[in-house]
């Protein structure tokens, strides 16, 4: 059976998935805990990458080289920078760019030197299946998230958006910085700290990659006071429900 790698940056993001993974076994490599288990008949390796591009790239490489996974899915949270995105919406990545990559004037801004690329695409077929699982879950969000959290975070008719995600080694939490990002990358829907690194590793190894991010904040001065609570009570439950639906329907 071929294995699927499931990644998140932080423990809170994956806690519901890990709690629900039957008969899991932990293998420690490169200082990370990799959880091996089976879910809906699929063999999974679930791991926390830790935060930032280098940590994520190392983790993706270990998943591929050591555990032999044949596809990788990243699920977690991100700051919304596109118009119309609100906390509780979900973004499915079509491609990733490193917003902090700048080797100009030797290479164009955002281009990864020697790749001739600034945007790294995700796998279309894998993303489409994950996106359709996400649509199913978002259509019935009250079934997956507690009424208290729906109220606190004003989760009304959360939507799925699809497009570009920008990654960089920076937690963007001020309006002037996110304004700058919007000017530099007008198509970017969300900002986070790992996805572009995993996308690049998956391009190197020709491994299908898909990523889904729940919007936890709008990358401005109003980041929710209770970021951890949002992840625990909303984003982690979305991840669990979407992954379960995706695996149940064939992955
Ligand atoms: N205050 C948090 C910071 C975690 S870093 C803490 O102390 O735990 C934020 C994580 O969430 C990263 O893994 C990143 O991918 C994602 N993220 C969410 N919102 C973000 C934003 N506005 N800018 C950058 N990354 C963000």
Boltz pocket constraint, residues with backbone or C-beta under 6 A from the ligand:
constraints:
  - pocket:
      binder: B
      contacts: [[A, 9], [A, 10], [A, 50], [A, 51], [A, 52], [A, 76], [A, 77], [A, 78], [A, 79], [A, 80], [A, 168], [A, 170], [A, 171], [A, 172], [A, 173], [A, 191], [A, 192], [A, 193], [A, 194], [A, 216], [A, 217], [A, 218], [A, 219], [A, 220], [A, 227]]
      max_distance: 6.0
